[in-house]
Amino acid sequence: MKENLARQYESQRTDLQQEFEAKNELLRSRFLEISPEDYLSTIFSDKREEDELIVVLGTLKSKEGKIIEKGTVTRVEFWRIWDIAWRSNAYIPYCDFKRNYYHSKTLESVRAFVVDLDKVTSRNLSKILRYAFKQIPEPTYIVNSGKGVHLIYALSKPQPVKGWRWSIKALNEAIQNTYEKVGHLDRHPLVHPYRFPGFATKIDTIATVFKVREQYTTEELMELFKIPLKKGSQAQGKARSEQKEGEGKVIYFPNGKRAFFEWALWKLFMNPPIPGRRHNSFFALGIIAYKCKREVPKWEAVEAVDMVYDDMERYNLHIGFTREEAHRAFEKGYNPKAVTVRWKYLCELLGWEYRTNKRNGRKRKEHLAYVNAIRSAKVNYEKSQLLPKVLELHNKGISLRKISDILGIPTSTLVRWIKNS
């Protein structure tokens, strides 16, 4: 039975490879095929050889469903990117990130908008090329990624997100919505990584790319897909970032306690960072260390990084993540901006459960009013219970000091009660 399943799997893979070549032939008959090196250099035209690209490595599983290699995020120098082209689980986002930290909140600029169509046969592709592109704006490139295709709407220059976040997000959704009924659409956010041309696919082929037209500008795409520019968004963003002349700036100082640092470190000792959270965990440790820098010297915090990494080695959680990467992540977190980082964000980085504080979502002013109301109600209740006893003892000629000792009420409070009554 196992032999029959193996033959069936080989036959299916061969059919997929034949479909892949058929799609290549169809695309070659209409468009110019370009080399993966030229494509990469065009998309990342401003990158130098020593610059690093973010590469997302997906989880690899065996035919039985067992995990062979857990997914992670790594960084590869631009000139060495083809050293990992043999990996069928290597993906690159068409974006730039602040300090090269891969997260939706650190998105800095967008280089292309991508439509991911899955299960595309040569017949489906022919339909798209003949009919769909007469109604839909043509993409800049078409990547034959294996079982499906990627339609790349590349930009002539990276589009900064600052001041354009709403417009860019709306444009990405509009482009993907256009292809909703064209094929099996896989919706993805802007930061999603994709297989690049020249990289191995899951069907033992090499992804190819074909040029359809010249690159777009952001304004051209917004006009084609009818996305209005949110008026004032760019100017408002710039105004918020610039400080008014003569206006004071609030300065925050790190005032974390040693106990907080030691508690967080102990939690990491008990539960070492797992693949998928390793970089974030050491980044968060750097933030916590900076918050507590008044009581925890940096050399001690750096030693703690090695201690946590030693525990990862003990549980074989360090594979694919070097000690140097752990220290780099720590250094990124150890900076003055860490002072204003909230506990909720740290919990997201570390994968810990976030529990709201005593305010239960109330603002400080609302919370103080709530607490004062409870305190007043409690005082009034105690007064209503104790005042008759105080008056009774006072009428008997017992001194206020003696009454204070009997009932445990301050003398000043007794004076006020008797005076008001």
VOGU-3710 file (C-alpha; in Angstrom, 3 decimals, decimal comma):
1> mkenlarqye> 0,000/0,000/0,000  2,876/2,341/0,837  4,401/1,691/-2,590  1,101/2,572/-4,286  0,880/5,815/-2,305  4,467/6,652/-3,221  3,813/6,037/-6,919  0,660/8,145/-6,699  2,598/10,974/-5,056  5,357/10,798/-7,722
11> sqrtdlqqef> 2,759/10,809/-10,475  0,996/13,829/-8,961  4,293/15,689/-8,614  5,151/14,947/-12,252  1,780/16,305/-13,361  2,366/19,486/-11,368  5,806/19,884/-12,917  4,308/19,472/-16,399  1,707/22,150/-15,589  4,501/24,386/-14,334
21> eaknellrsr> 6,384/24,053/-17,631  3,189/24,602/-19,587  2,654/27,878/-17,746  6,242/28,864/-18,489  5,760/28,224/-22,208  2,543/30,234/-22,215  4,189/33,171/-20,486  7,272/33,013/-22,744  5,042/33,271/-25,784  3,660/36,608/-24,576
31> fleispedyl> 6,204/38,259/-22,292  9,929/38,657/-21,761  11,462/36,265/-19,250  14,053/37,967/-17,048  16,693/36,460/-14,810  16,100/36,156/-11,040  19,204/38,289/-10,413  17,856/41,138/-12,545  14,458/40,884/-10,867  15,928/41,025/-7,372
41> stifsdkree> 18,153/43,974/-8,320  15,160/45,811/-9,792  12,900/45,334/-6,775  15,670/46,176/-4,281  17,490/48,650/-6,519  18,748/50,765/-3,610  20,282/47,865/-1,662  24,035/47,504/-1,350  25,780/44,145/-1,328  26,441/44,305/2,413
51> delivvlgtl> 22,817/45,224/3,252  20,658/42,502/4,773  17,358/41,177/3,452  14,699/39,715/5,733  14,008/36,066/4,890  11,124/34,162/6,463  11,699/30,410/6,697  8,428/28,489/6,848  7,862/25,331/8,866  8,894/22,134/7,052
61> kskegkiiek> 6,866/18,968/7,586  7,336/15,376/6,442  4,761/13,413/4,436  3,458/12,040/7,736  2,905/15,568/9,078  5,843/15,592/11,493  7,696/18,876/11,886  11,201/18,684/10,391  12,152/22,338/10,856  10,259/25,050/12,692
71> gtvtrvefwr> 9,745/28,383/10,994  11,771/31,449/11,887  12,871/34,865/10,618  16,470/35,420/9,574  18,514/38,051/7,778  20,812/37,375/4,833  23,294/39,713/3,179  22,161/40,826/-0,267  25,094/39,261/-2,120  24,595/35,910/-0,351
81> iwdiawrsna> 20,860/35,594/-0,936  21,304/32,922/-3,614  23,053/30,663/-1,108  19,625/29,772/0,278  17,803/29,582/-3,078  17,666/25,786/-2,716  15,199/26,171/0,142  11,568/25,708/-0,842  10,474/27,313/2,444  12,323/30,637/2,021
91> yipycdfkrn> 10,194/33,745/1,472  11,017/37,458/1,181  8,625/40,378/1,878  8,336/43,210/-0,661  8,753/45,746/2,151  11,287/47,560/4,303  11,155/47,693/8,074  12,591/49,999/10,722  15,928/48,667/11,942  15,228/45,618/9,776
101> yyhsktlesv> 12,840/44,273/12,449  10,099/42,186/10,804  6,735/43,261/12,224  3,630/44,974/10,889  4,134/47,817/13,389  7,653/48,519/12,093  6,648/48,677/8,417  8,572/51,565/6,858  8,026/51,368/3,088  6,377/49,205/0,422
111> rafvvdldkv> 8,060/48,152/-2,816  5,256/46,207/-4,523  1,683/44,977/-4,137  1,272/41,242/-4,670  -1,721/39,126/-5,684  -1,283/35,435/-4,746  -3,379/33,133/-6,923  -3,212/29,457/-5,965  -4,036/26,321/-8,007  -3,500/28,072/-11,337
121> tsrnlskilr> -3,233/25,710/-14,300  -2,082/26,677/-17,774  -5,742/26,850/-18,842  -6,607/29,196/-15,959  -3,572/31,325/-16,742  -4,552/31,556/-20,407  -7,991/32,801/-19,359  -6,427/35,454/-17,124  -4,020/36,635/-19,840  -6,648/36,732/-22,589
131> yafkqipept> -9,630/38,179/-20,783  -8,903/39,354/-17,230  -6,160/41,806/-18,189  -8,558/43,546/-20,561  -10,674/44,527/-17,556  -8,009/44,702/-14,839  -4,811/46,798/-14,914  -1,849/44,625/-15,919  0,740/43,740/-13,288  4,385/44,684/-13,714
141> yivnsgkgvh> 5,604/41,076/-13,392  4,152/37,588/-13,286  5,990/35,054/-11,126  5,394/31,373/-11,809  5,733/30,287/-8,175  4,851/26,589/-8,441  1,229/25,532/-8,164  0,099/29,132/-8,536  1,255/32,521/-9,774  2,106/35,857/-8,184
151> liyalskpqp> 0,976/39,035/-9,910  3,423/41,787/-8,918  2,404/45,437/-9,080  5,906/46,844/-8,561  6,525/50,481/-7,670  9,126/52,638/-9,383  10,484/53,603/-5,951  9,704/52,465/-2,409  6,620/54,153/-1,027  7,080/55,346/2,600
161> vkgwrwsika> 4,241/54,322/4,871  4,349/57,412/7,060  1,395/59,604/6,161  0,151/57,005/3,638  -0,773/54,049/5,840  -4,506/54,238/5,253  -4,144/54,763/1,497  -1,601/51,950/1,047  -3,667/49,494/3,051  -6,806/50,400/1,082
171> lneaiqntye> -4,904/50,032/-2,193  -3,632/46,577/-1,229  -7,172/45,450/-0,380  -8,573/46,935/-3,602  -5,992/45,152/-5,795  -6,720/41,816/-4,117  -10,500/42,338/-4,270  -10,211/42,813/-8,027  -8,981/39,215/-8,396  -11,452/37,690/-5,948
181> kvghldrhpl> -13,473/35,919/-8,669  -10,617/35,381/-11,108  -9,105/32,395/-9,290  -8,242/30,875/-5,905  -7,144/34,071/-4,179  -5,006/33,879/-1,039  -5,409/37,181/0,772  -2,327/38,536/2,506  -1,337/41,754/4,335  1,354/44,073/3,022
191> vhpyrfpgfa> 4,109/42,512/5,160  3,481/38,965/3,933  6,593/37,287/2,434  6,582/35,522/-0,946  8,735/33,063/-2,893  11,107/34,978/-5,145  12,153/33,908/-8,679  15,205/31,655/-8,660  14,117/29,906/-5,449  13,039/26,272/-5,288
201> tkidtiatvf> 9,335/25,482/-5,162  7,514/22,704/-3,325  7,126/20,735/-6,552  10,886/20,550/-7,218  11,013/23,332/-9,806  12,590/26,796/-9,871  10,300/29,846/-9,751  10,479/32,025/-12,879  9,491/35,627/-13,619  8,227/37,469/-16,702
211> kvreqyttee> 8,024/41,205/-17,300  4,625/42,487/-18,461  5,058/46,260/-18,364  6,957/49,101/-16,691  6,693/49,865/-13,005  3,906/51,981/-11,525  3,918/54,964/-9,230  1,701/54,877/-6,160  -0,488/57,672/-7,541  -1,044/55,747/-10,815
221> lmelfkiplk> -2,171/52,624/-8,977  -4,486/54,616/-6,728  -6,076/56,221/-9,755  -6,428/52,885/-11,601  -8,004/51,123/-8,608  -10,036/54,208/-7,595  -8,566/54,784/-4,155  -9,006/58,383/-2,937  -6,027/59,965/-1,229  -6,933/60,717/2,355
231> kgsqaqgkar> -6,621/64,501/2,379  -4,278/65,936/4,923  -3,003/62,556/6,106  0,570/63,171/5,020  0,622/66,730/6,328  -0,966/65,673/9,618  1,567/62,927/10,071  4,389/65,385/9,470  2,876/67,909/11,849  2,574/65,336/14,604
241> seqkegegkv> 6,180/64,286/14,185  7,564/67,831/14,280  7,729/69,678/17,553  6,463/73,227/17,694  9,042/75,890/18,208  9,417/76,832/21,850  7,278/73,950/23,080  8,818/71,849/25,878  9,473/68,163/25,420  8,680/65,619/28,123
251> iyfpngkraf> 11,727/63,598/29,116  11,235/60,132/30,606  13,835/58,463/32,787  14,257/54,704/33,278  12,937/53,943/36,762  12,326/50,176/36,679  13,160/48,129/39,760  15,626/45,240/39,978  12,806/42,982/41,179  10,993/43,481/37,848
261> fewalwklfm> 14,097/42,559/35,840  14,786/39,477/37,973  11,161/38,344/37,790  11,070/38,629/33,974  14,422/36,860/33,727  13,200/34,015/35,945  10,169/33,529/33,685  12,516/33,240/30,702  14,623/30,698/32,612  11,519/28,610/33,332
271> nppipgrrhn> 10,195/28,927/29,762  13,060/29,596/27,308  12,129/31,380/24,051  10,752/28,997/21,409  11,278/29,246/17,635  9,133/32,047/16,298  9,583/34,152/19,445  13,349/34,032/19,969  14,238/37,368/18,392  11,226/39,080/20,003
281> sffalgiiay> 12,067/37,643/23,431  15,649/38,941/23,446  14,421/42,264/22,040  11,949/42,470/24,948  14,701/41,540/27,411  16,714/44,502/26,121  13,722/46,805/26,698  13,249/45,519/30,256  16,982/45,852/30,983  16,998/49,485/29,836
291> kckrevpkwe> 13,921/50,265/31,926  15,799/48,914/34,976  19,243/50,335/34,094  19,390/52,418/37,285  19,499/49,274/39,424  20,717/46,677/36,881  24,036/47,470/35,141  24,277/46,652/31,458  27,060/44,080/31,923  24,744/42,072/34,166
301> aveavdmvyd> 21,943/42,233/31,607  24,331/41,092/28,842  25,326/38,109/30,986  21,629/37,304/31,385  21,328/37,056/27,577  23,941/34,296/27,576  22,181/32,552/30,467  18,870/32,476/28,609  20,607/31,277/25,440  22,297/28,470/27,422
311> dmerynlhig> 18,856/27,247/28,483  17,743/27,321/24,839  20,719/25,125/23,923  19,800/22,690/26,687  16,345/22,198/25,158  17,609/22,355/21,519  15,631/25,552/20,917  18,627/27,445/19,534  18,808/25,719/16,127  18,723/28,359/13,370
321> ftreeahraf> 19,258/31,202/15,831  22,826/32,072/16,830  24,084/33,622/20,049  25,199/36,681/18,063  21,627/37,178/16,809  20,392/37,032/20,399  22,833/39,767/21,430  21,903/41,896/18,390  18,203/41,632/19,270  19,005/42,600/22,879
331> ekgynpkavt> 20,978/45,665/21,732  18,071/46,804/19,541  15,798/46,803/22,577  18,341/48,457/24,865  17,802/52,082/23,831  16,144/55,221/25,284  12,880/54,598/23,420  12,351/51,564/25,643  11,365/53,838/28,536  7,898/54,487/27,082
341> vrwkylcell> 7,153/50,881/26,048  3,950/49,563/27,643  3,547/46,245/29,434  0,960/45,085/26,889  3,510/45,362/24,060  6,113/43,445/26,094  3,588/40,640/26,638  2,995/40,498/22,865  6,739/40,191/22,222  7,261/37,518/24,873
351> gweyrtnkrn> 4,062/35,572/24,169  2,817/36,053/27,731  -0,778/36,499/28,790  -1,680/40,148/29,237  -3,920/41,000/32,149  -5,393/44,444/32,527  -4,552/46,446/35,653  -6,909/47,491/38,433  -8,336/50,285/36,338  -10,151/47,768/34,075
361> grkrkehlay> -9,818/50,028/31,072  -10,668/53,270/32,894  -8,639/56,430/32,408  -6,604/57,676/35,370  -9,036/60,488/36,170  -12,047/58,174/35,970  -10,292/55,554/38,073  -9,420/58,051/40,838  -13,020/59,255/40,952  -14,206/55,641/41,178
371> vnairsakvn> -11,780/54,797/43,999  -12,653/57,956/45,936  -16,353/57,144/45,671  -15,740/53,674/47,092  -13,560/55,081/49,861  -16,198/57,688/50,773  -18,935/55,064/50,844  -16,834/52,889/53,128  -16,082/55,783/55,495  -19,742/56,830/55,629
381> yeksqllpkv> -20,800/53,266/56,425  -18,264/52,958/59,248  -19,318/56,348/60,602  -22,988/55,352/60,647  -22,109/52,208/62,612  -19,687/53,793/65,112  -21,115/57,294/65,666  -23,879/56,212/68,106  -21,295/54,373/70,221  -18,958/57,406/70,192
391> lelhnkgisl> -21,733/59,766/71,323  -22,781/57,341/74,039  -19,272/57,117/75,501  -18,733/60,869/75,136  -21,979/61,639/77,044  -20,757/59,383/79,866  -17,789/61,719/80,312  -15,135/59,438/78,846  -12,263/61,357/77,307  -11,690/61,389/73,553
401> rkisdilgip> -8,261/59,801/73,993  -9,875/56,874/75,888  -12,588/56,531/73,213  -9,846/56,523/70,547  -8,070/53,645/72,325  -11,322/51,662/72,717  -12,642/52,005/69,150  -9,336/52,480/67,238  -10,433/55,786/65,693  -8,052/58,777/65,494
411> tstlvrwikn> -8,775/61,594/67,953  -9,021/64,165/65,147  -11,756/62,073/63,497  -13,681/61,862/66,786  -13,504/65,645/67,183  -14,877/66,151/63,664  -17,700/63,631/64,166  -18,821/65,112/67,465  -18,618/68,661/66,100  -20,706/67,814/62,996
421> s> -23,261/65,831/64,957
//
